[in-house]
Amino acid sequence: MTQGDGDLDSLVRKRIRALRLAQGWSLEELAGRARLSQSTLSRIENGQRRLALDSLVTLARALDTTLDQLVESAADGVVSSPVIDSARGQMRWPVKADPGMTVIRQRMTEPPPDNPSHMRAHPGREWLVVLSGTAVLLLGNRRFRIETHQAAEFPTMLPHAIGAEGGPCDVLGIFDRDARRSHQRPDGGGGGGGGGGGGGKGQS
């Protein structure tokens, strides 16, 4: 990397310093971990020394990151719009940094199903947070009330379903690749963790 890289050069230097401070390390501590002299590290952070590849590799390792992440340029697609699924009452956002992850927002109006046979199980893991209202999560033989701003995380191999209690609720869920695939199937019926059929009665 040369000084001609301009903005990226400056960004990498700021990133090294920010990662060091986030770990609570002094220049001396990071220099020791990266097997660099303290003065060399100081000059790297301050822009007084060229960013050499071998130094970046050792710094990335010492900072518990990768070289690709250390020299990654600012992302172009910072802002993204949701894909709207009107039939299911959903908004979906893919997570660009991890194509296996999907974020789904759902408004639920119905309680979870009374019949245990309507609960589903499938590979994967889901995380959800209730944005407004109260949700009820049925998980195996247990029933959980999830209030506004509370979150739940669970393996989806447990039979589960989710719905609203006492009025509509808005849920934001994060699905891994396996859970997302289940929600995309025609017979998926909706989803626990922010998924759900039209009207927001959810099984996943």
Accessible surface in RSA format (square Angstrom, percent):
REM  Atomic radii and reference values for relative SASA: ProtOr
REM  Chains: A
REM  Algorithm: Lee & Richards
REM  Probe-radius: 1.40
REM  Slices: 20
REM RES _ NUM      All-atoms   Total-Side   Main-Chain    Non-polar    All polar
REM                ABS   REL    ABS   REL    ABS   REL    ABS   REL    ABS   REL
RES MET A   1    53.18  27.5  14.95   9.9  38.23  91.0  24.06  20.5  29.12  38.6
RES THR A   2    79.97  56.9  79.66  80.8   0.31   0.7  65.04  87.4  14.93  22.6
RES GLN A   3   108.24  60.5  92.88  67.9  15.36  36.6  62.85 133.8  45.39  34.4
RES GLY A   4    75.06  92.6   0.00   N/A  75.06  92.6  40.95 112.4  34.10  76.4
RES ASP A   5    63.13  44.2  44.96  44.8  18.17  43.0   8.11  19.1  55.02  54.9
RES GLY A   6    39.56  48.8   0.00   N/A  39.56  48.8  35.52  97.5   4.04   9.1
RES ASP A   7   130.40  91.3 121.46 120.9   8.95  21.2  40.07  94.3  90.34  90.1
RES LEU A   8    50.20  28.0  45.43  32.5   4.77  12.0  47.96  33.7   2.24   6.0
RES ASP A   9     7.55   5.3   7.55   7.5   0.00   0.0   1.76   4.1   5.79   5.8
RES SER A  10    46.44  39.2  43.73  58.4   2.71   6.2  29.93  63.7  16.51  23.1
RES LEU A  11    55.92  31.1  53.85  38.5   2.07   5.2  55.55  39.0   0.36   1.0
RES VAL A  12     0.00   0.0   0.00   0.0   0.00   0.0   0.00   0.0   0.00   0.0
RES ARG A  13    11.84   5.0  11.57   5.9   0.27   0.6  10.66  14.6   1.17   0.7
RES LYS A  14   140.95  68.8 134.05  82.2   6.90  16.4  85.24  76.7  55.71  59.3
RES ARG A  15    55.36  23.2  50.06  25.5   5.30  12.6  22.30  30.5  33.06  20.0
RES ILE A  16     0.00   0.0   0.00   0.0   0.00   0.0   0.00   0.0   0.00   0.0
RES ARG A  17   119.98  50.4 119.98  61.2   0.00   0.0  24.51  33.5  95.47  57.9
RES ALA A  18    58.72  54.0  48.93  75.5   9.79  22.3  54.22  76.3   4.51  11.9
RES LEU A  19    58.28  32.5  57.73  41.3   0.56   1.4  57.88  40.6   0.40   1.1
RES ARG A  20    16.46   6.9  16.46   8.4   0.00   0.0   0.00   0.0  16.46  10.0
RES LEU A  21    87.69  48.8  70.83  50.7  16.85  42.4  71.79  50.4  15.90  42.8
RES ALA A  22    88.70  81.6  44.17  68.2  44.53 101.3  57.14  80.5  31.56  83.6
RES GLN A  23    86.68  48.5  63.43  46.4  23.25  55.4   7.91  16.8  78.76  59.7
RES GLY A  24    61.63  76.0   0.00   N/A  61.63  76.0  34.91  95.8  26.72  59.8
RES TRP A  25    35.33  14.2  31.39  15.2   3.94   9.2  20.69  11.0  14.64  23.7
RES SER A  26    53.45  45.2  44.84  59.8   8.61  19.8  46.81  99.7   6.63   9.3
RES LEU A  27    44.40  24.7  41.60  29.8   2.79   7.0  41.60  29.2   2.79   7.5
RES GLU A  28   119.19  68.4 114.88  86.9   4.31  10.3  29.84  57.7  89.35  72.9
RES GLU A  29    86.69  49.8  77.30  58.5   9.39  22.4  36.68  70.9  50.01  40.8
RES LEU A  30     0.00   0.0   0.00   0.0   0.00   0.0   0.00   0.0   0.00   0.0
RES ALA A  31     3.14   2.9   3.14   4.8   0.00   0.0   3.14   4.4   0.00   0.0
RES GLY A  32    53.54  66.0   0.00   N/A  53.54  66.0  37.30 102.4  16.25  36.4
RES ARG A  33   136.42  57.3 111.77  57.0  24.65  58.7  31.84  43.5 104.58  63.4
RES ALA A  34     3.51   3.2   0.00   0.0   3.51   8.0   2.05   2.9   1.46   3.9
RES ARG A  35   216.31  90.8 182.50  93.0  33.81  80.5  73.34 100.2 142.98  86.7
RES LEU A  36    38.64  21.5  23.72  17.0  14.92  37.5  29.69  20.9   8.95  24.1
RES SER A  37    60.60  51.2  43.32  57.8  17.28  39.8  50.72 108.0   9.87  13.8
RES GLN A  38    90.96  50.9  84.28  61.6   6.68  15.9  23.06  49.1  67.90  51.5
RES SER A  39    60.90  51.5  52.57  70.2   8.34  19.2  42.45  90.4  18.45  25.9
RES THR A  40    16.24  11.6  16.24  16.5   0.00   0.0   3.55   4.8  12.69  19.2
RES LEU A  41     0.00   0.0   0.00   0.0   0.00   0.0   0.00   0.0   0.00   0.0
RES SER A  42    29.82  25.2  29.17  38.9   0.65   1.5  10.52  22.4  19.30  27.0
RES ARG A  43    85.15  35.8  85.15  43.4   0.00   0.0  31.75  43.4  53.40  32.4
RES ILE A  44     0.69   0.4   0.69   0.5   0.00   0.0   0.69   0.5   0.00   0.0
RES GLU A  45    20.50  11.8   5.34   4.0  15.16  36.1   0.79   1.5  19.71  16.1
RES ASN A  46    96.41  66.5  64.95  62.8  31.46  75.8  16.70  40.2  79.72  77.1
RES GLY A  47    33.76  41.6   0.00   N/A  33.76  41.6  11.95  32.8  21.81  48.8
RES GLN A  48   129.63  72.5  95.17  69.6  34.47  82.1  36.61  77.9  93.03  70.6
RES ARG A  49    95.64  40.2  90.18  46.0   5.46  13.0  17.08  23.3  78.57  47.6
RES ARG A  50   137.42  57.7 128.37  65.4   9.05  21.6  47.70  65.2  89.72  54.4
RES LEU A  51     1.04   0.6   0.48   0.3   0.55   1.4   0.78   0.6   0.25   0.7
RES ALA A  52    20.59  18.9  20.39  31.5   0.20   0.5  20.54  28.9   0.05   0.1
RES LEU A  53   117.24  65.3 110.78  79.3   6.46  16.2 111.41  78.2   5.83  15.7
RES ASP A  54   100.06  70.1  91.49  91.1   8.57  20.3  46.94 110.5  53.12  53.0
RES SER A  55    11.81  10.0  10.07  13.4   1.74   4.0   2.78   5.9   9.03  12.7
RES LEU A  56     4.58   2.6   4.58   3.3   0.00   0.0   4.58   3.2   0.00   0.0
RES VAL A  57    51.78  34.1  49.97  45.2   1.81   4.4  50.31  43.7   1.47   4.0
RES THR A  58    43.97  31.3  42.08  42.7   1.89   4.5  42.18  56.6   1.79   2.7
RES LEU A  59     0.00   0.0   0.00   0.0   0.00   0.0   0.00   0.0   0.00   0.0
RES ALA A  60     3.08   2.8   3.08   4.7   0.00   0.0   3.08   4.3   0.00   0.0
RES ARG A  61   165.05  69.3 146.35  74.6  18.69  44.5  74.45 101.7  90.60  54.9
RES ALA A  62    17.22  15.8   0.50   0.8  16.72  38.0  10.04  14.1   7.18  19.0
RES LEU A  63     5.88   3.3   0.03   0.0   5.86  14.7   0.03   0.0   5.86  15.8
RES ASP A  64   127.07  89.0 101.64 101.2  25.44  60.1  23.63  55.6 103.44 103.2
RES THR A  65    33.15  23.6  14.51  14.7  18.65  44.4  13.68  18.4  19.47  29.4
RES THR A  66    74.22  52.8  69.52  70.5   4.70  11.2  71.99  96.7   2.23   3.4
RES LEU A  67    53.20  29.6  47.77  34.2   5.43  13.7  47.77  33.5   5.43  14.6
RES ASP A  68   111.87  78.4 106.28 105.8   5.59  13.2  30.05  70.7  81.82  81.6
RES GLN A  69   102.95  57.6  98.15  71.7   4.80  11.4  30.09  64.0  72.86  55.3
RES LEU A  70     0.67   0.4   0.00   0.0   0.67   1.7   0.67   0.5   0.00   0.0
RES VAL A  71    39.54  26.0  34.69  31.4   4.86  11.7  34.69  30.1   4.86  13.2
RES GLU A  72   101.13  58.1  93.48  70.7   7.64  18.2  31.16  60.3  69.97  57.1
RES SER A  73    67.67  57.2  59.68  79.6   7.99  18.4  28.18  60.0  39.48  55.3
RES ALA A  74    78.77  72.4  59.58  91.9  19.19  43.6  67.41  94.9  11.36  30.1
RES ALA A  75    68.34  62.8  46.20  71.3  22.14  50.4  55.04  77.5  13.29  35.2
RES ASP A  76   152.15 106.6 115.47 114.9  36.68  86.7  42.77 100.6 109.38 109.1
RES GLY A  77    35.33  43.6   0.00   N/A  35.33  43.6  22.34  61.3  12.98  29.1
RES VAL A  78   119.34  78.5  88.92  80.5  30.42  73.3  93.95  81.6  25.40  68.9
RES VAL A  79   134.76  88.7 109.87  99.5  24.90  60.0 112.76  98.0  22.00  59.7
RES SER A  80    52.29  44.2  28.43  37.9  23.86  55.0  19.10  40.7  33.19  46.5
RES SER A  81    93.33  78.9  72.76  97.1  20.57  47.4  35.67  75.9  57.66  80.8
RES PRO A  82    42.72  31.1  28.07  25.6  14.65  53.2  28.07  23.2  14.65  91.0
RES VAL A  83    81.80  53.8  77.43  70.1   4.37  10.5  81.80  71.1   0.00   0.0
RES ILE A  84   117.67  67.0  90.13  67.1  27.54  66.4  90.13  64.9  27.54  74.7
RES ASP A  85    32.91  23.1  27.00  26.9   5.91  14.0  11.30  26.6  21.61  21.6
RES SER A  86    99.16  83.8  70.67  94.3  28.49  65.6  47.87 101.9  51.30  71.9
RES ALA A  87    85.87  79.0  57.82  89.2  28.06  63.8  70.60  99.4  15.27  40.5
RES ARG A  88    49.28  20.7  49.24  25.1   0.03   0.1  12.51  17.1  36.77  22.3
RES GLY A  89    40.94  50.5   0.00   N/A  40.94  50.5  33.14  90.9   7.80  17.5
RES GLN A  90     7.45   4.2   4.67   3.4   2.78   6.6   0.92   2.0   6.54   5.0
RES MET A  91    61.64  31.9  61.49  40.7   0.15   0.3  42.40  36.1  19.24  25.5
RES ARG A  92    61.85  26.0  61.85  31.5   0.00   0.0   9.35  12.8  52.50  31.8
RES TRP A  93    57.55  23.1  57.55  27.9   0.00   0.0  48.29  25.7   9.26  15.0
RES PRO A  94    80.63  58.8  72.94  66.5   7.69  28.0  72.98  60.3   7.65  47.6
RES VAL A  95    47.71  31.4  43.65  39.5   4.05   9.8  47.30  41.1   0.41   1.1
RES LYS A  96   128.97  62.9  98.91  60.7  30.06  71.6  92.36  83.1  36.60  39.0
RES ALA A  97   103.51  95.2  61.43  94.8  42.09  95.7  73.12 103.0  30.40  80.5
RES ASP A  98    66.09  46.3  64.51  64.2   1.57   3.7  19.40  45.7  46.69  46.6
RES PRO A  99    96.26  70.2  85.52  78.0  10.73  39.0  90.17  74.5   6.08  37.8
RES GLY A 100     3.33   4.1   0.00   N/A   3.33   4.1   3.33   9.1   0.00   0.0
RES MET A 101    49.50  25.6  49.25  32.6   0.25   0.6  37.98  32.3  11.52  15.3
RES THR A 102     9.96   7.1   9.96  10.1   0.00   0.0   7.69  10.3   2.26   3.4
RES VAL A 103    27.66  18.2  27.66  25.0   0.00   0.0  27.66  24.0   0.00   0.0
RES ILE A 104     2.48   1.4   2.48   1.9   0.00   0.0   2.48   1.8   0.00   0.0
RES ARG A 105    85.92  36.1  84.41  43.0   1.51   3.6   6.76   9.2  79.16  48.0
RES GLN A 106     1.28   0.7   0.64   0.5   0.64   1.5   0.64   1.4   0.64   0.5
RES ARG A 107   126.61  53.2 117.19  59.7   9.42  22.4  50.74  69.3  75.87  46.0
RES MET A 108     0.00   0.0   0.00   0.0   0.00   0.0   0.00   0.0   0.00   0.0
RES THR A 109    66.90  47.6  46.44  47.1  20.46  48.8  40.59  54.5  26.31  39.8
RES GLU A 110    75.95  43.6  75.95  57.5   0.00   0.0  12.06  23.3  63.89  52.2
RES PRO A 111    74.78  54.5  74.74  68.1   0.04   0.1  74.74  61.7   0.04   0.2
RES PRO A 112     6.72   4.9   2.80   2.5   3.93  14.3   2.80   2.3   3.93  24.4
RES PRO A 113     7.62   5.6   2.07   1.9   5.55  20.2   5.15   4.2   2.47  15.4
RES ASP A 114   147.52 103.3 116.05 115.5  31.47  74.4  42.25  99.4 105.27 105.0
RES ASN A 115    71.26  49.1  65.61  63.4   5.66  13.6  18.58  44.7  52.68  50.9
RES PRO A 116   102.16  74.5  91.62  83.5  10.54  38.3  93.61  77.3   8.54  53.1
RES SER A 117    86.49  73.1  49.43  66.0  37.06  85.4  54.63 116.3  31.86  44.6
RES HIS A 118    91.12  49.8  88.47  61.5   2.65   6.8  58.77  60.6  32.36  37.7
RES MET A 119    27.03  14.0  11.64   7.7  15.39  36.6   0.96   0.8  26.07  34.5
RES ARG A 120    52.05  21.9  47.66  24.3   4.39  10.4  20.05  27.4  32.00  19.4
RES ALA A 121    50.77  46.7  22.01  34.0  28.75  65.4  22.27  31.4  28.50  75.5
RES HIS A 122     6.62   3.6   3.13   2.2   3.50   8.9   6.62   6.8   0.00   0.0
RES PRO A 123    73.12  53.3  72.23  65.8   0.89   3.2  73.12  60.4   0.00   0.0
RES GLY A 124    18.37  22.7   0.00   N/A  18.37  22.7   5.20  14.3  13.17  29.5
RES ARG A 125   107.57  45.2 105.18  53.6   2.39   5.7  46.31  63.3  61.26  37.1
RES GLU A 126     1.44   0.8   0.02   0.0   1.42   3.4   1.44   2.8   0.00   0.0
RES TRP A 127    86.29  34.6  85.96  41.6   0.33   0.8  65.81  35.1  20.49  33.2
RES LEU A 128     0.00   0.0   0.00   0.0   0.00   0.0   0.00   0.0   0.00   0.0
RES VAL A 129    24.01  15.8  24.01  21.7   0.00   0.0  24.01  20.9   0.00   0.0
RES VAL A 130     0.05   0.0   0.00   0.0   0.05   0.1   0.00   0.0   0.05   0.1
RES LEU A 131    57.91  32.3  45.10  32.3  12.81  32.2  45.78  32.2  12.13  32.6
RES SER A 132    45.62  38.5  45.06  60.1   0.56   1.3  39.51  84.1   6.11   8.6
RES GLY A 133    31.47  38.8   0.00   N/A  31.47  38.8  23.95  65.7   7.51  16.8
RES THR A 134    19.55  13.9  18.25  18.5   1.30   3.1   2.71   3.6  16.84  25.5
RES ALA A 135     0.00   0.0   0.00   0.0   0.00   0.0   0.00   0.0   0.00   0.0
RES VAL A 136     0.43   0.3   0.43   0.4   0.00   0.0   0.43   0.4   0.00   0.0
RES LEU A 137     3.87   2.2   3.87   2.8   0.00   0.0   3.87   2.7   0.00   0.0
RES LEU A 138    24.36  13.6  24.36  17.4   0.00   0.0  24.36  17.1   0.00   0.0
RES LEU A 139    24.60  13.7  21.01  15.0   3.59   9.0  21.01  14.8   3.59   9.7
RES GLY A 140    27.42  33.8   0.00   N/A  27.42  33.8  15.86  43.5  11.56  25.9
RES ASN A 141   164.55 113.5 122.72 118.6  41.84 100.7  37.81  91.0 126.74 122.5
RES ARG A 142   161.48  67.8 154.44  78.7   7.04  16.8  56.11  76.7 105.37  63.9
RES ARG A 143   148.14  62.2 118.08  60.2  30.06  71.6  52.69  72.0  95.45  57.8
RES PHE A 144    66.37  33.2  63.33  39.2   3.04   7.9  66.37  40.2   0.00   0.0
RES ARG A 145   132.15  55.5 109.48  55.8  22.67  54.0  49.13  67.1  83.01  50.3
RES ILE A 146     7.14   4.1   6.77   5.0   0.38   0.9   7.14   5.1   0.00   0.0
RES GLU A 147    63.09  36.2  63.09  47.7   0.00   0.0  36.60  70.8  26.49  21.6
RES THR A 148    52.56  37.4  39.55  40.1  13.01  31.0  29.14  39.1  23.42  35.4
RES HIS A 149   149.70  81.8 125.37  87.1  24.33  62.2  82.36  84.9  67.34  78.4
RES GLN A 150    91.51  51.2  87.25  63.8   4.26  10.1  30.70  65.4  60.81  46.1
RES ALA A 151    56.04  51.5  24.09  37.2  31.95  72.7  24.34  34.3  31.70  84.0
RES ALA A 152    20.32  18.7  11.81  18.2   8.51  19.4  20.32  28.6   0.00   0.0
RES GLU A 153   101.92  58.5  73.35  55.5  28.57  68.0  14.20  27.5  87.72  71.6
RES PHE A 154     2.95   1.5   2.26   1.4   0.70   1.8   2.95   1.8   0.00   0.0
RES PRO A 155    54.35  39.6  54.35  49.5   0.00   0.0  54.35  44.9   0.00   0.0
RES THR A 156     0.00   0.0   0.00   0.0   0.00   0.0   0.00   0.0   0.00   0.0
RES MET A 157   126.01  65.3 112.69  74.6  13.32  31.7 111.40  94.7  14.61  19.4
RES LEU A 158    76.58  42.6  76.58  54.8   0.00   0.0  76.58  53.8   0.00   0.0
RES PRO A 159    59.97  43.7  59.97  54.7   0.00   0.0  59.97  49.5   0.00   0.0
RES HIS A 160     0.00   0.0   0.00   0.0   0.00   0.0   0.00   0.0   0.00   0.0
RES ALA A 161     0.00   0.0   0.00   0.0   0.00   0.0   0.00   0.0   0.00   0.0
RES ILE A 162     0.00   0.0   0.00   0.0   0.00   0.0   0.00   0.0   0.00   0.0
RES GLY A 163     0.00   0.0   0.00   N/A   0.00   0.0   0.00   0.0   0.00   0.0
RES ALA A 164     4.29   3.9   1.18   1.8   3.12   7.1   1.39   2.0   2.91   7.7
RES GLU A 165    57.71  33.1  47.25  35.7  10.46  24.9  32.20  62.3  25.51  20.8
RES GLY A 166    90.36 111.4   0.00   N/A  90.36 111.4  43.42 119.2  46.93 105.1
RES GLY A 167    32.87  40.5   0.00   N/A  32.87  40.5  24.14  66.2   8.74  19.6
RES PRO A 168    66.56  48.5  53.82  49.1  12.74  46.3  53.82  44.4  12.74  79.2
RES CYS A 169     0.14   0.1   0.00   0.0   0.14   0.3   0.14   0.4   0.00   0.0
RES ASP A 170    15.50  10.9  15.50  15.4   0.00   0.0   0.16   0.4  15.34  15.3
RES VAL A 171     0.00   0.0   0.00   0.0   0.00   0.0   0.00   0.0   0.00   0.0
RES LEU A 172    44.54  24.8  44.54  31.9   0.00   0.0  44.54  31.3   0.00   0.0
RES GLY A 173     0.00   0.0   0.00   N/A   0.00   0.0   0.00   0.0   0.00   0.0
RES ILE A 174    52.43  29.8  50.68  37.8   1.75   4.2  50.68  36.5   1.75   4.7
RES PHE A 175     0.00   0.0   0.00   0.0   0.00   0.0   0.00   0.0   0.00   0.0
RES ASP A 176    38.90  27.2  38.90  38.7   0.00   0.0  20.57  48.4  18.32  18.3
RES ARG A 177   104.72  44.0 102.78  52.4   1.94   4.6  28.09  38.4  76.63  46.4
RES ASP A 178    60.63  42.5  56.39  56.1   4.24  10.0   3.45   8.1  57.18  57.0
RES ALA A 179     0.00   0.0   0.00   0.0   0.00   0.0   0.00   0.0   0.00   0.0
RES ARG A 180    45.94  19.3  45.94  23.4   0.00   0.0   6.20   8.5  39.73  24.1
RES ARG A 181   120.58  50.6 117.79  60.0   2.79   6.7  35.30  48.2  85.28  51.7
RES SER A 182     0.81   0.7   0.78   1.0   0.03   0.1   0.34   0.7   0.46   0.7
RES HIS A 183    11.70   6.4   6.15   4.3   5.54  14.2   6.70   6.9   5.00   5.8
RES GLN A 184   111.61  62.4  81.01  59.2  30.60  72.9  37.02  78.8  74.59  56.6
RES ARG A 185   109.33  45.9 106.69  54.4   2.64   6.3  35.90  49.1  73.43  44.5
RES PRO A 186   138.49 100.9 104.16  94.9  34.34 124.8 114.49  94.5  24.00 149.2
RES ASP A 187   103.82  72.7  83.41  83.0  20.40  48.2  50.20 118.1  53.62  53.5
RES GLY A 188     0.54   0.7   0.00   N/A   0.54   0.7   0.35   1.0   0.19   0.4
RES GLY A 189    34.86  43.0   0.00   N/A  34.86  43.0  29.47  80.9   5.39  12.1
RES GLY A 190     0.35   0.4   0.00   N/A   0.35   0.4   0.01   0.0   0.34   0.8
RES GLY A 191     0.00   0.0   0.00   N/A   0.00   0.0   0.00   0.0   0.00   0.0
RES GLY A 192     0.00   0.0   0.00   N/A   0.00   0.0   0.00   0.0   0.00   0.0
RES GLY A 193     0.02   0.0   0.00   N/A   0.02   0.0   0.00   0.0   0.02   0.0
RES GLY A 194     0.00   0.0   0.00   N/A   0.00   0.0   0.00   0.0   0.00   0.0
RES GLY A 195     0.00   0.0   0.00   N/A   0.00   0.0   0.00   0.0   0.00   0.0
RES GLY A 196     0.00   0.0   0.00   N/A   0.00   0.0   0.00   0.0   0.00   0.0
RES GLY A 197    17.16  21.2   0.00   N/A  17.16  21.2  17.16  47.1   0.00   0.0
RES GLY A 198    57.49  70.9   0.00   N/A  57.49  70.9  22.31  61.2  35.18  78.8
RES GLY A 199    41.41  51.1   0.00   N/A  41.41  51.1  27.32  75.0  14.08  31.5
RES GLY A 200     0.07   0.1   0.00   N/A   0.07   0.1   0.00   0.0   0.07   0.2
RES LYS A 201    89.91  43.9  86.47  53.1   3.45   8.2  34.04  30.6  55.88  59.5
RES GLY A 202     0.00   0.0   0.00   N/A   0.00   0.0   0.00   0.0   0.00   0.0
RES GLN A 203    40.12  22.4  40.12  29.3   0.00   0.0   0.00   0.0  40.12  30.4
RES SER A 204     1.27   1.1   0.00   0.0   1.27   2.9   1.27   2.7   0.00   0.0
END  Absolute sums over single chains surface
CHAIN  1 A    11143.2       8911.3       2231.9       6001.3       5141.8
END  Absolute sums over all chains
TOTAL         11143.2       8911.3       2231.9       6001.3       5141.8
